[in-house]
Structure formats: C-alpha cells, structure tokens
C-alpha cells in the first residue's frame, strides 16, 4: 500500500491560538425555520385558494371540468414556484441565511424544473378540458387560447423564453456552453416570467375569485419585483459605492492560477467571513456587467480582500489582465461555509484545485492548537497547486498538517483520490489523516462531482452529516 506522508511542522503552543469548543450559531436555525415557514405557508395558501374555489368538488365529477380544475391547480402551483424562482435568484437575505448557497442551488434546479413541468401540465389539461367541453379539436382550442384570450399571446412568448432557459439548464447542454453565454441566456427567465404572468390577471378565475386572492398575488409579485430591484441592483451598487473597492495587485498563483488583491474603505463593515464568496464585477471594459462568483482566499479585513481562481475560461482569463486601480463592484457576502457552523475542536480541510481558496481563509481565521488542523489538497499536477505560500505559512506558524495528492484521477471507487494513491480506500485515508474523526469538522470545496465522491467516503468513515460543510456557489 502506498504510504502517504503529510508534511508536518510543529511550533510551540504559546505561538498558536488555543483550541476552543465551537457552538453553532442559533441564529442559523432561526433563519432556516423562518425561510422554511414562508415556503410552506405560501404554498399551502395557494392550495387553499383552489379548494375555496370549489376545486375538490369539481374534480369529483370525472368529466371535462375535472381536467380543467386539475389544470387550474397545476397553474396555481406553477405560478407560485415560478415566482419563487425569481426570489431565489434575487438573493434576498431570508433565503441566503436560511438555506445557504448550496441548498439554494439544489432548490433552484428542483423548483425550476417542477414549475416548468407543472406549467406544461396546466396548458395541456386546460386545452383538453376546454376542448372536451366545447366538443372541438384540442389543437383548434389551443389556437383559440393563443389568439382569442387576453394576455395569452404574451404568455406564449414568455413560455418560449422559459423553455429556452430550461433547455440550456439541462446538464449536458450546460456543459457545452460557456459560463458567460449560459448566464446571459439565464437572464431571459426574468423576461419569460414577466410575459407569462399578465394573462393570469385577465383570465385567471383563481386570481380574481376574491379580494384576498387578488391581494395575495399582487403582493407576491410586488415582493418579487422589489427584491430583484433592491437586492440584485440597488444594494450591490450602494455597497460598492460606499466601500470603493479597487484592484491593488494581480499575482500568478501556481502554473495556471491567479490571485487578485483588492483594497477599499471600511471593508470590515462588509460583514464578510472566511469561507464566504462574493459575485464580482471588474469595471475594465466591455462585458464587465457579467458577474462571477469567487470565494475569498484570505481572511477579509480592513487591510483588503483577495480571491484566487484557476484560469479556465473567459471570466478567469480576464482576471489576469486586470490593472491596479480597476474599480470593483460586488454582490454579497454569501455562503454558509464559515466557522459559525463548526462544532468540534479539530479541522479537516479537503480542497481540489481553486477550491483550496476558502479553506485557506478559514484556516487563517479559525482557532485550533498545533496539529489540530489538517489540509488535504488535490491537484492534477504539483505545478497546478495554488496558495502554496499561504499554506507554508500556516504549516510554519500555526502547526497545520498538510498532505498533497497530485496526478490523474484514481479509477477506483474513491475517484476523488489521485491514481498514485489508488491502493487506498477513501474512508481509510480519512481515518489516517484524522484518527479521532469524531472531534473534527470537515470542510471541503471543489468541483461538485468530486465533492459528492468525497462526501460519500466521509459518511462511510463515520463522519456525521452535520460535521460536513461544503457549498456549491454556482447555479
């Protein structure tokens, strides 16, 4: 079996912060409860509106009205989910703090696809129901809907935009698109929603059946629109102007990475913590409006901010061309992968490629005794390794244990390992690095499939789910 020899350097205990028992912030649970309650209460309210409108009674007839009534319910739920898609994209604090970016990413896909399929069911069932009641061809009924009913032509165009977004969000299609192209296409979801909703006010009985129903939908739409204007546009512009962030240096990081350092006014008032990320826009020419999510690669503070990225596409290639003094616009901070979720006294950090960046910032910020923090980094080659100077400093000054895995991927069950250590089983390696695994919190960051493989082995190694902290910050 191939031996793994972590590079370790110890230091006197007096030069490192003492270990502490960290308790979870109770505010996190309160935010989660509040966000969950809002989702459930509004969803149940929509169903209650349908029931109050005679939905159950109409369904029992098993006739054309049954198809129409079920179609109405599908439309109500689809509209509710569609508006939640907008709220999820608006990055409002309630959901950001209640669910975190990783959960919101999964919710975004789940809610998006279900709203689309329910919208399709809404259209099909209404067409069949009305066609059966009028004893006409369903295609003729569909044509009449589009051309003769108020707002339906707009709704048809909106549906086409939403279909475009859904099609480009399928994983196979997504992989073939540049991030910048996909992001631009994804913005058409706003236009699709805006065009699809007006017909509900003009023709939707469930939307106009009572003053309460009308007030509910108008309020929800107003909140969604205001959230986009405030949290996606207004607050980022205000915060960026207040802190006046500028690029101070651009440094090469490994053979294929880059680190960007920035400074600004009163950066400590941003409220950012190690492990979090911002959406960054560098005002350096055409295309600056496209935002890119990058994690902080050092402890944020009054002296400055830093990000590190692997140069893989147009967005990251652009970082290498930034000049000192370039103005920076920000959205954030976002993310739950911070020290606030920590429960144990020891740390096991596992990062792949540029995923090491937030782990370094956490190791610089958190308290632990020498030897109580272990960092495992995974790269395709030793030259690709990033943040090496920061890692050496952590090893020398904080007593961090560092193990590096480089080379092509292992073909075995533990595909997150390198082929050079293919003889190891993932759970076995985890226990080697952290023998008393129950005392550890595990933070990991890297490509999503790679993280899924790591999480599978962590669970096999006996790590409790609430001790595993990861976050996918791209949708």
C-alpha positions in Angstrom: 0.0 0.0 0.0 1.3 3.4 -0.9 2.3 5.5 2.1 1.0 9.0 2.5 3.5 11.3 4.2 1.9 14.6 5.2 4.3 17.5 5.5 4.2 18.5 9.2 6.0 21.2 11.1 5.2 21.8 14.8 5.6 25.0 16.7 5.5 25.9 20.4 2.0 26.0 21.8 2.5 29.6 23.0 2.7 30.9 19.4 -0.7 29.5 18.3 -4.2 30.2 19.5 -5.6 27.7 21.9 -8.2 25.1 20.8 -11.8 26.0 21.5 -15.1 24.2 21.5 -17.2 26.0 19.0 -21.0 26.1 19.2 -23.3 26.5 16.3 -24.9 30.0 16.0 -28.5 29.6 17.0 -29.4 32.4 14.5 -28.7 30.0 11.7 -31.5 27.7 12.9 -33.9 30.6 13.3 -33.2 31.9 9.7 -33.7 28.3 8.4 -37.0 27.9 10.3 -38.3 31.3 9.0 -37.4 30.6 5.4 -39.0 27.2 5.5 -42.1 28.5 7.1 -42.5 31.1 4.4 -42.2 28.5 1.6 -44.7 26.1 3.2 -47.3 28.8 4.3 -47.5 30.4 0.9 -47.6 27.0 -0.9 -50.5 25.8 1.3 -52.2 29.2 0.9 -52.3 28.6 -2.9 -53.8 25.2 -2.5 -56.3 26.7 0.0 -57.4 29.2 -2.7 -58.0 26.3 -5.1 -60.1 24.4 -2.5 -62.1 27.5 -1.6 -62.9 28.0 -5.3 -64.6 24.5 -5.4 -61.6 22.6 -6.7 -62.2 19.4 -4.9 -65.9 19.3 -5.8 -65.2 20.0 -9.5 -62.6 17.2 -9.6 -65.0 14.5 -8.4 -67.2 14.9 -11.5 -64.7 13.0 -13.7 -65.6 15.0 -16.8 -64.2 17.9 -18.8 -64.4 20.1 -15.7 -62.1 17.6 -13.9 -59.4 18.2 -16.5 -59.9 22.0 -16.3 -59.9 22.1 -12.5 -56.7 20.0 -12.1 -55.2 22.2 -14.8 -56.0 25.2 -12.7 -54.3 23.7 -9.7 -51.2 22.9 -11.8 -51.2 26.5 -13.0 -51.5 27.9 -9.5 -48.7 25.9 -8.1 -46.5 26.5 -11.2 -47.1 30.3 -10.8 -46.1 30.1 -7.1 -43.0 28.2 -7.9 -42.1 30.4 -10.8 -42.2 33.5 -8.5 -40.0 31.6 -6.0 -37.5 31.1 -8.8 -37.3 34.9 -9.1 -37.0 35.2 -5.3 -34.2 32.6 -5.2 -32.4 34.5 -7.9 -32.9 37.8 -6.1 -30.6 36.6 -3.3 -32.7 38.0 -0.5 -31.2 37.6 3.0 -34.1 35.4 4.2 -33.2 32.6 1.9 -29.5 33.2 1.7 -29.2 33.0 5.5 -31.9 30.4 5.9 -30.8 27.9 3.3 -27.3 28.8 2.2 -26.0 28.8 -1.4 -25.6 25.0 -1.6 -29.2 24.3 -0.7 -30.4 27.2 -2.8 -28.6 25.7 -5.8 -30.4 22.4 -5.4 -33.7 24.3 -4.7 -33.2 26.4 -7.8 -33.0 23.3 -10.1 -35.8 21.5 -8.3 -38.2 24.4 -8.3 -37.3 25.5 -11.8 -37.9 22.1 -13.4 -41.1 21.4 -11.4 -42.5 24.9 -12.2 -41.9 24.2 -15.9 -43.4 20.7 -15.9 -46.5 21.9 -14.0 -46.8 24.8 -16.4 -46.8 22.3 -19.2 -49.5 20.2 -17.4 -51.5 23.4 -16.9 -51.5 24.1 -20.6 -52.3 20.5 -21.7 -55.1 19.9 -19.1 -56.8 23.2 -19.8 -56.7 22.7 -23.6 -58.1 19.1 -23.2 -60.7 20.3 -20.7 -62.0 23.2 -22.8 -61.9 21.2 -26.0 -63.9 18.4 -24.4 -66.5 20.8 -23.1 -66.8 22.5 -26.4 -66.5 19.3 -28.4 -63.8 20.7 -30.7 -60.3 19.6 -31.7 -57.7 20.2 -29.0 -55.4 21.9 -31.5 -58.2 24.3 -32.5 -58.8 25.0 -28.8 -55.1 25.7 -28.3 -55.1 28.1 -31.3 -58.2 29.9 -29.8 -56.4 30.2 -26.4 -53.4 31.9 -28.0 -55.2 34.3 -30.3 -58.6 35.0 -28.6 -57.9 35.1 -24.9 -56.4 38.2 -23.3 -52.7 38.0 -22.5 -52.3 34.6 -24.0 -50.1 35.7 -26.8 -47.7 37.3 -24.3 -47.9 34.2 -22.2 -46.9 32.1 -25.2 -43.8 34.2 -25.9 -42.9 34.1 -22.2 -43.3 30.3 -22.2 -40.8 30.1 -25.1 -38.3 32.1 -23.1 -38.7 29.9 -20.1 -38.4 26.8 -22.3 -35.1 28.2 -23.6 -33.8 28.7 -20.1 -34.9 25.2 -19.1 -33.3 23.6 -22.1 -29.9 25.3 -21.5 -30.0 24.3 -17.8 -30.0 20.6 -18.6 -26.6 19.4 -17.5 -25.5 18.1 -20.9 -26.5 21.3 -22.6 -25.0 23.4 -19.8 -21.6 21.7 -20.2 -21.4 22.8 -23.9 -22.0 26.4 -23.1 -19.5 29.0 -21.9 -20.5 30.3 -18.4 -20.9 33.8 -19.9 -23.3 32.6 -22.6 -25.3 30.4 -20.2 -25.6 33.3 -17.7 -26.9 35.7 -20.4 -29.4 33.2 -21.6 -30.5 32.5 -18.0 -31.5 36.2 -17.6 -34.3 35.6 -20.1 -36.1 33.9 -17.2 -37.0 37.3 -15.9 -38.5 38.3 -19.2 -40.3 35.0 -19.5 -41.9 35.4 -16.1 -42.8 39.0 -16.8 -44.6 38.0 -20.1 -46.3 34.8 -18.7 -47.9 36.4 -15.7 -50.3 39.1 -17.0 -52.7 36.6 -18.5 -53.5 35.4 -15.0 -55.0 38.8 -14.1 -57.1 38.9 -17.2 -58.3 35.3 -17.5 -57.4 33.5 -14.3 -60.5 32.9 -12.2 -58.4 31.7 -9.2 -56.6 35.0 -9.3 -59.7 37.1 -9.3 -62.1 34.9 -7.3 -61.8 37.0 -4.1 -60.2 40.2 -2.9 -57.9 38.0 -0.7 -56.7 36.0 -3.7 -56.1 39.2 -5.7 -54.3 40.8 -2.9 -52.1 37.7 -2.3 -50.9 37.5 -5.9 -50.3 41.2 -6.3 -48.4 41.3 -3.0 -46.2 38.3 -4.1 -45.4 39.8 -7.5 -44.6 43.1 -5.9 -42.3 41.5 -3.4 -40.6 39.5 -6.2 -40.1 42.6 -8.3 -38.9 44.7 -5.4 -36.5 42.0 -4.3 -34.8 42.0 -7.7 -34.5 45.8 -7.8 -33.3 46.1 -4.2 -31.0 43.0 -3.7 -29.7 42.4 -7.2 -29.3 46.0 -8.3 -29.8 48.6 -5.5 -27.9 47.1 -2.6 -24.8 45.9 -4.6 -24.5 49.4 -6.2 -24.8 51.2 -2.9 -22.4 48.8 -1.1 -19.9 49.0 -4.0 -20.0 52.8 -4.0 -19.7 53.0 -0.2 -16.6 50.8 0.0 -14.9 52.0 -3.3 -13.1 48.7 -3.8 -10.1 48.8 -6.2 -7.6 46.2 -7.5 -4.2 46.7 -6.0 -2.3 43.7 -7.4 -2.6 40.7 -9.7 -0.3 37.7 -8.9 0.4 34.5 -10.6 -0.7 31.5 -8.4 0.8 28.2 -9.5 1.1 27.3 -13.2 -2.5 28.0 -14.1 -3.9 30.2 -11.3 -4.2 33.8 -10.4 -4.7 35.8 -7.2 -6.3 39.2 -7.2 -5.8 41.5 -4.2 -8.1 44.5 -3.5 -8.5 47.3 -1.0 -11.2 49.8 -0.2 -12.9 51.9 2.5 -14.1 50.3 5.8 -14.0 46.8 4.4 -14.6 45.3 7.9 -18.1 46.8 7.7 -18.9 44.4 4.8 -19.6 41.7 7.4 -17.7 39.1 5.4 -16.3 36.0 7.0 -13.7 33.5 5.9 -15.2 30.8 3.7 -17.7 33.1 2.1 -17.8 34.4 -1.5 -18.9 37.4 -3.5 -20.2 37.9 -7.0 -17.5 40.2 -8.6 -17.7 42.6 -11.5 -14.5 44.3 -12.6 -15.1 47.5 -14.4 -12.4 47.1 -17.0 -14.2 47.3 -20.4 -16.9 45.7 -22.4 -18.5 42.7 -20.7 -17.9 44.0 -17.2 -21.6 43.5 -16.3 -21.3 39.7 -16.2 -20.7 38.7 -12.6 -18.6 35.8 -11.5 -18.7 34.1 -8.1 -15.2 33.7 -6.4 -14.5 32.7 -2.8 -12.3 34.8 -0.5 -8.8 33.3 -0.5 -7.7 35.1 2.7 -9.3 36.4 5.9 -11.3 39.5 4.9 -10.5 42.6 6.9 -9.8 46.3 6.9 -6.5 45.8 5.1 -8.0 44.2 2.0 -9.7 41.3 0.2 -8.3 38.6 -2.0 -9.6 36.0 -4.4 -7.9 33.1 -6.2 -9.0 31.3 -9.3 -7.9 28.7 -11.8 -7.6 30.3 -15.3 -10.0 28.1 -17.3 -12.4 30.4 -19.3 -13.1 33.9 -20.4 -14.1 35.1 -16.9 -11.0 33.8 -15.2 -8.7 34.8 -18.1 -9.9 38.3 -17.7 -8.6 38.4 -14.1 -5.0 38.0 -15.4 -5.4 41.3 -17.4 -6.7 43.4 -14.5 -4.7 46.5 -13.7 -4.1 48.2 -10.3 -6.8 50.8 -9.8 -9.6 48.9 -11.6 -12.9 49.6 -10.0 -14.7 46.6 -8.5 -18.5 46.0 -8.0 -19.6 43.3 -5.5 -22.7 41.3 -4.5 -22.5 39.6 -1.2 -21.1 38.3 1.0 -22.8 34.9 0.5 -22.4 31.4 1.9 -22.8 29.3 5.0 -19.4 27.5 4.9 -18.0 29.6 7.7 -16.7 29.0 11.3 -20.3 29.6 12.5 -21.3 26.0 11.6 -18.3 24.5 13.4 -19.0 22.1 16.3 -15.7 20.3 17.0 -12.3 21.3 18.2 -10.4 20.0 15.2 -10.5 20.7 11.4 -10.0 18.6 8.3 -9.9 20.6 5.2 -10.2 18.9 1.8 -9.9 21.0 -1.4 -9.4 20.4 -5.1 -7.7 23.0 -7.4 -9.0 26.5 -6.7 -11.3 25.0 -4.0 -8.4 25.4 -1.6 -9.0 29.2 -1.5 -11.9 29.4 1.0 -10.2 26.6 3.1 -7.1 28.8 3.4 -9.1 31.7 4.6 -10.8 29.5 7.2 -7.5 28.1 8.4 -6.2 31.7 8.8 -9.3 32.8 10.7 -10.2 29.8 12.9 -8.7 28.9 16.3 -7.0 25.5 16.8 -4.0 24.1 18.5 -0.9 23.0 16.6 -1.6 19.6 14.9 -5.4 20.0 15.2 -5.9 21.2 11.7 -5.2 19.1 8.6 -5.3 20.3 5.0 -5.5 17.8 2.1 -5.1 19.4 -1.3 -5.8 17.7 -4.7 -4.3 18.8 -8.0 -3.7 17.4 -11.4 0.0 18.2 -11.0 2.2 19.7 -8.4 2.7 22.8 -10.6 -1.1 23.4 -10.5 -1.1 23.7 -6.7 -2.4 27.1 -5.6 -1.9 29.3 -2.5 1.4 27.5 -1.7 3.0 30.5 0.1 -0.1 30.8 2.4 0.0 27.0 3.1 3.7 27.1 4.0 3.0 30.0 6.4 0.1 28.0 8.0 2.4 25.0 8.4 5.2 27.0 10.0 3.2 29.4 12.2 0.0 27.5 13.0 1.1 23.9 13.0 -1.2 22.9 10.2 -0.7 19.4 8.8 -0.6 19.5 5.0 -0.9 16.5 2.7 -0.8 16.9 -1.1 -2.3 14.5 -3.7 -1.2 15.2 -7.3 -1.7 13.4 -10.6 -4.5 11.9 -12.6 -7.7 10.7 -11.0 -7.9 7.3 -9.4 -10.0 4.8 -11.4 -11.2 3.1 -8.1 -14.3 3.6 -6.1 -12.8 6.6 -4.3 -12.4 8.7 -7.5 -11.6 11.8 -5.6 -8.1 10.4 -4.9 -5.1 10.5 -7.3 -4.0 7.4 -9.2 -0.8 7.4 -7.2 -2.8 6.6 -4.1 -5.3 4.3 -5.8 -4.4 1.5 -3.4 -6.1 3.5 -0.6 -9.7 3.4 0.1 -11.2 6.8 0.8 -12.5 6.1 4.3 -9.2 4.5 5.2 -7.3 7.7 4.1 -9.7 9.9 6.1 -9.1 7.9 9.2 -5.3 8.1 8.6 -5.5 11.8 8.4 -8.0 12.2 11.3 -7.8 9.2 13.6 -10.2 10.7 16.1 -12.7 11.7 13.4 -15.4 12.4 15.9 -13.6 15.5 17.1 -13.4 17.0 13.6 -15.4 19.3 11.4 -14.8 18.6 7.7 -14.8 21.5 5.2 -14.5 20.7 1.5 -14.5 22.7 -1.7 -14.0 21.7 -5.3 -16.0 20.6 -8.4 -19.4 19.3 -7.4 -19.0 15.6 -8.7 -15.6 15.5 -6.8 -17.2 16.8 -3.6 -20.0 14.2 -4.0 -17.4 11.4 -4.1 -15.6 12.9 -1.0 -18.9 13.2 0.9 -19.7 9.6 0.2 -16.4 8.4 1.7 -16.7 10.8 4.7 -20.1 9.2 5.5 -18.6 5.7 5.2 -15.8 6.8 7.5 -18.5 7.7 10.1 -18.5 11.5 9.8 -21.9 12.8 10.9 -23.7 14.9 8.2 -23.8 18.0 10.4 -20.0 17.9 10.6 -19.5 18.0 6.8 -19.5 21.6 5.4 -19.5 22.3 1.7 -21.1 24.8 -0.6 -21.6 25.0 -4.3 -21.8 28.7 -5.1 -22.7 28.4 -8.8 -26.2 27.7 -10.0 
